[in-house]
């Protein structure tokens, strides 16, 4: 199986910063797409940022200029640097990875358990 594990969440003050990490492990052949999603209480899950093989990225309008997504292909790890945090960034952040594995079925689309981010004074 392919495992996805997030870390780095916690409590930050408005204007502060946090860095989330997501490690993907298992019988992986390649990872094409990695992304961060978040879900606040009572709201639907929304895309925060995504990065594909080759380095192209996409951000939600609400986080552009504040968040940066990056990946370390050698470590099968994706990061989300969150700066200038706002209370409305409070949510559970989930990591998603999509690609090909070394056994059947070939394709995978796996999710982590989530990490809590709370922005409050």
Beta strands, then each sheet from edge to edge (+ up, - down):
strand 1: 2-7
strand 2: 10-12
strand 3: 18-26
strand 4: 28-39
strand 5: 46-52
strand 6: 57-59
strand 7: 67-72
strand 8: 77-82
strand 9: 91-101
strand 10: 107-111
strand 11: 115-119
sheet 1: 1+ 3- 8+ 7-
sheet 2: 2+ 11+ 9- 4+ 5- 6+
sheet 3: 2+ 11+ 9- 10+
end
